[in-house]
């Protein structure tokens, strides 16, 4: 078994330690009684046979701002490892990608190839024209040693990255891949729509900002969505995003988020579903409709003085359930349409089976986890005829109430009054005796 080799000068003031693989050497200068000059160091290096990598070590030390210090080892010589040029093998067809140089309507982007975050875009193949490595004694390192791809940066553009071992290029954002004029792979992942969307369908992969209103349209976003104006008349069609959604106003709309849903003003007569929480900004309101989340819900005002029925639920994977419904409808249409091919039907069936399996797993996890970890918070008013549910527990509010948090403790639906401090911390005061008894379903 090879071991590190240690050498010194006659005065034992300079020590040289060579690594097992002969690819690096470190020098330690002990606190000398007499001055140690560069000639002493040079003679020790020559006596050990080191002839390569001294300049490379000097460059490394300068770059890392490493200075010689007494009684502390510093790099004096370093070898090189084998390098090779790489060839790229695309995992997509470049001719099916959009060209950023050509003007394209955002509503036509779905015809182009898209990619999901962290999915591979290309394989990098090590070429046969390797540059051999060399140890500090000037010996070539065999091909069996570690190989570094020398030209990796030639292929990496915006919103992509390469794997740790340099063998693949992957997407850091969901979006549309393309190859630029420098032959680099890029991902187009951000879109801004400055106009209204009325009576149109939009299917887009990436993060989307809509400045105008969304009316009577079906919106499918594989990414995050920010809607800066009103969303209305989308109950039948729906607005869906796999990531987070942020909205201002919504009325008569279905809005479904795979992440967190935030609203800044009012939501009226809507179906709102999110997997990672629903949050209403101060002075916002929820009136009518159904609000569902897999995790915590934090609202400002719920219901209306006109006794508008409003339901707020914490339930199992509402986003996943919506995805299953959409896929079931698409599969039914494909089976009833003679023009659809068998391959598409097979793909849809496999996807549906996978989603249903994921939902069954979520149900199992939900039945085993502590439901005490979730809560519904209302920071201002709750008007009568508002229903709250946390999984199998529910409660209906029959008189106006303020500043309440609903949770499950010891298999009991608890209702506590909250006091919000300036730091928005919560202090609880039980008010169960003011409200209705719990219904277990």
N, C-alpha and C positions, 0 to 999 in steps of 0.2 A: 504494500500500500504506500502511495506517495505521500510525503509530508512536506510541510513548508521548510525551506532551506534558509538558514541564518548565517551571515558572514559578518566579519568586522575587520577593522584595521588593527595594526599592532598595538596601538595605544588604547584600544577598546573605547574610543570616543565616537566612532561611527558604526552603526549596525545596519545591515542590509537584509531585508526579509523578502524572499522570492516565493510567490504563490505556488501551489501544487501543480497547476496547469501551465506554469511558466509564462503566464500572460500579464503579470503585474509584479512590480517590485516597490517596496516601501523603505524609505531611509529614515533612520532616527539618529539625531545628533545629541549625544549626552552632554551634560554641562561640563565643558572641558577646562583643564587647567591652562592649556595653551590654545591659541587661535587655530581654528579649523578652516582651511580655505577650500576653494573649488577643486584644486589639484588633488587634495586628499580624497575627495568624493570621486573624482574622475578615475584615480588609480584603483579604488575599490571596485568600481563598475567594470573596469577593464579586466581586473583580476578574476572576476566571476564570469566573464564572457558575455556580458550584456552589450548588445550592439544595435538594438532596435527599440523604438518607442519612447526615447528620451524627449524628443521634441513634442511628441504627441502628449506626453504627460505634462510638459510645461504648458502647452495650450490649454489642457484640461484644468490645471491649477489656476491659470489666469482667468479662465471663464468662470470658475466657481469661487474666485477670489480667495484661494487657499494660499496661505503664506507659511514659510518654514518657521517652526518654533522648536526650541530646545525641548528634548525629552518627549517629543510627539511625532509619531510616524507621519510621513507625507509621501505622496506618490512621486516616484522618481523615473519610472518607466512603465509603459503600458502597451500591450499588443493590440492587434485588431482581430475581429472575428470575420468569418467568411461572409461576403456580401454577394447579392445576386440581383439582376434585373428581373422584373416581374412582368407577366402578361395578364391582361384582364379578361375575365369571362363573365359577360353580363347575364344576370338572371331575369332579365326582362328584354323585350324587343324594343330597341331605341326608336325604330320607325313608327311604333304605336304611341310614342310619347308626344306631349304637346311641345311646341317650339315657342319659347318666350319672345322670340323676335317677331312672331306672327300675331296679329291682333285676334284674340279669341273671346267670344262672349262667355261670361262665367256660367251661364246656363247650359253651355255646350261642353263643359269640362268633363262631364261624366263619360264621354266617349273615349277619353284618354286613359291610359294605364295609370293606376294609383297604387300607393304603397302605404303600409301601416308602420307606425313607429317601431323601431328595433327589428324590423324585418330585413333580411339580407338583400342587397341589390346586385352584388357581384362577388365572384371569387377571384382571388389573386393567385396566380400560378407562378411558382418559382422557375425561372428559366435555367437553361443548362449552362449559360455563360457566366459562371460564378467567378467572382474575384476572390482568390484564396486569402484566408487569414494568415497572420504571422505572429509568433510569440516574440518575447523580448530578446531571444537569442538568434533571431533571424530565421527560424525554422517555419516552413509553411504548415498551417493547420489543416488537417485532413477534412474531407467533405463530411465526415461523420460528426463534426462539431456543429455548434449552433450556427444557423444561417440567418442573416438579416436582409430583408428586402430593401434595396437601395433607393427605389424610385416611387415609394408609396404615395408621397404627396402629389404626384402627378395626376392622381385620379380623384382626390378628395376635394369637393366643393362645399357649398352651403347646405347646412342641415343634414349632413352625413358624417359618419365617423368610421374608423376601421377597428376591427377586433384587436384584442390585446396581442394576439400572435401575428397580426398583419395578414391573415389569410382571407378576410372578407371585408367588404364595405357594407355598412348598414345605415338605415335611415334613423336620424335622431328626432325627426318629426314626421307625422303622417302628412301625405300630400302627393304631389305629382312629380316623378323623377324626369330629368332631362339631362342631356349632355351638352355642355356649353362649347364655345369655339376653342377653348383650351383643352378639350377632351376630358374635363372634370365632370363627375356626377354631382348633380344638385337636386334639391327638393323644393318645389314651389309649395309653400305651406300656409301662407297668409293671404287673405282676400278681404277687400273692402268693397261693399256694394253701396254706392252713394244714392241710389234711386229707390223708389217704392217697389215692392214685390206684390203684385195684385193678380190673382187668378192664374198663377204660374207654379210649376213644380221646380224645385231646386234640389239637386243631389250633388253634394260637394264633399271632398275629402280635404281637411285642413282646418285652420282656425278662421272664423268668418265674423266680420263686423257688418251689420246692416244699419245704415243711417236712416233709411226711409221706413215707412209702415210695411207691415206684413199682413195681407188681407186675403182671405179665401184662397190660401196656397198651402201646398204640402212641402215642407222643408225638411230635408234629411242631411244632417251635417255629421261627418265622421271627424269630430274634433270639438273645439269650443265654439260657442256662439254668443255674441253680444248684439242684442237688438236695442237700438237707441230710441226707437219710437214705439208706436202702438202695434200690438198684435191682436187681430180680431177676426171673427168668423172663420176659425180654423178648427172647429170641433170635430168635423168629419175627416178632415185631411190630416192635421196635426203638424206640430213643429218638434223635431227630434234632434238631439245632439248626443253623441257618445261621451262627450266631455262635459265641462261646466257650461251653464247658461246664465246670462245676466240680462234682465229685461227691465223696462220702465213700466209700461201699462200693458194689460192684457184683458180681453173681454171675449167671452164665447170662443174659447180656444183650448185645444189640448196641447200641453207643453211637457215634453218628456226629456229628462236629462240622465245620462249615465254617471254624472258627477254631482256637483253641488249646484243648486238652482238659487239664484239671488234675484229679488225684485225690489225696485226702488220706490214705487208709488202704489198703484192699485192693481189688484187682480180680481176680476168679477166674473162669476158664472163660468169658471174654467175647470178643466181637469188638469191638475199639475202633479207630475210624478218625478221623483229623483231618487237615485240610489245612495247619494252621499250627503244628504241633508238639504233642508230648505230654509232660507234666511230672508226675512223681511227687514228692510231698512227702517230706521225711525220715521214715524208718521206715515208708514205704508199701511195698506189694509188688504185683507182677504174677505171677499163677500160672495157667498154662494159657491156652489160647486164642490169639488172633491180635491183634497190636498193629501198626497201620500209620499212617504219617504221610508227608506230602509234604516236610516239613522236619525239623529236628533232634528227636531223642527223648532225654529226660533222665530216667532212672529211678533208684530207690533199690535195690530188690531184685527179681530176676527168677528165676522158676522155684520149685522146692520140693525138699526133701530126698527126696521120693518119686519123683523122676525124672518129673515131670509135663511133657509136651511143651509148650513155650511158644515162640511165634514172634514176633519183633520185626522189622518191615520198614520201610524207607524206600522209597516207591514213588511213582508218578505219580498225583496228584490222587485219593486214595481217596474223598473226599467227593463229588467230581463223578461218580465211577463209581457210587456209591450212588444219587445223584440220577437217573442214567440208568436204573438197574435199577428204581427206583420208578416212573418215568414209563413204562417199557416195560410193566410190570405193569398200570398204570392204563389204558394205551392198549389192551392186549389185552382187558381186562375190558370196556371201552367198545365195542369192535368185536364182542364176543360177546354183548353185551346189546342186544336190539332196542329197548329203551326209550331208549337214549342217542341224542341227536340228532347229525346230521352236523357241525354247527358245533362241538360239543365235541370230536369226534374230530379235526376239522381243527386245532383249537387245540392239542390234545395232540400231534398229529403235528408241528406247527410247532415246539413247545417242545422236543420230543425231538430234532429235527433241529438246533436251535440248541445244545443241550447236547452232542450228538455232535461238532459242529463245534468247540466249545470244547475238548473232550477231545482231538481230533486236533491242535489247536494246542498244547495242553499237552505232548503227546507229542513234537511237533517241537521245542519249546523245551527239553524235557528232554534230548533226544538231542544238542542243540547246547551245552548249558550244562556247566560244570565240576561234576562230581559230588563234587569235593573240598570243596565248600562245605558239605556236610552231614555229620552224625555221629550216632552213638548212644552215649550215655554211661550207664554204670551205676555209681552212687556207692558201692554196698556189694556184696552177694553176687550171683553168678550161679551157679545150680545146674545140674548136668548135664542133658543132653537139652534144651538151649535153643538155638534157631536164630536167627541174626542175618543180615539181608540188607539191602544198600544197592544198590538197583536190580539189576544183573545179578550182583553179587558176593554171596557168602554164606559163612557159617561156622557150624559146629555145635560147641557146647561140650560136652565129654565128661567134664570133671572140674571140681570147684568152683573158681571164680575170684573175685577181689575187685577192685573199683575199676578199671574198664576203660573205655576209649573206643575205639570202632570207627570207622574212616574209610577213605577211599580216597586213596591217594597214588601218583602215577605208575602208574596203572592196576593198583594192587595193594591188596588188602584188608589194612589194617594194624590191629593190635591193640596198644594201649599201656596201660600201667598209669598211673593218675592218682593224684596226691596232692592232697587238698583242703586248702588252707590255711584260716585263719579267715575270709579274704575270699572263700572259695569260688573261688579261682583254680586253674587246672589246670597241673600239671607232669607231663611224660610220661616214662615209662621203658619201652622196648620189651620186650615179653614174647612176641613172635611164636613164639619157639622152644618156648614152653610149650604152645601150642595147635595145633589141627589146621591142615592146609594149606587154602588157600582153594579154593572151588569156583566156577568161572565158568560161568554158565548163560546 
